[in-house]
Amino acid sequence: MHETRAFKEEKRIKRHLCFKILDSIEILQEREKITILIRKPLLRHCIDIVMLQSVKQGAKSVKEIRKLIDFPEYMIRNRITRLVGEGKVSKTVEGKRFILSLTAKGGANYPIKEG
């Protein structure tokens, strides 16, 4: 796997830089009344990280993730579908519910804390 310089830096400082960058972009957008196009993809990336960390810490359903992060349920479901497609999260059926679990790929990519 090819690691970017930013990812190596995140591992070194044990923090995800994307959260700091997203905060800065949102402040800049508000102050300057401009739209910065990278904000939406960066926000999705940050949501993915928080979701992976939630599953790693024991959240096993959309409802459990929803209790931990303040995003609409549809957005969480969409991101889960993407993470399952990327092989970072697996879904198994248990009764009428889907149970989420982190795959080795998902855990290997996000071993550090947010912030």
Number of C-alpha atoms within 10 A of each C-alpha: 3 5 8 9 9 12 17 11 14 18 17 10 11 15 18 21 17 19 18 12 14 17 13 12 19 15 12 14 14 11 9 9 9 11 12 11 9 10 16 11 10 16 16 14 15 18 18 20 21 18 24 25 21 19 21 19 10 13 21 18 17 20 11 13 22 18 10 13 14 9 12 9 14 10 13 21 15 11 17 21 15 14 18 18 11 12 14 21 23 18 16 10 9 8 7 6 12 14 16 20 21 25 15 11 12 23 17 11 13 21 16 17 14 17 10
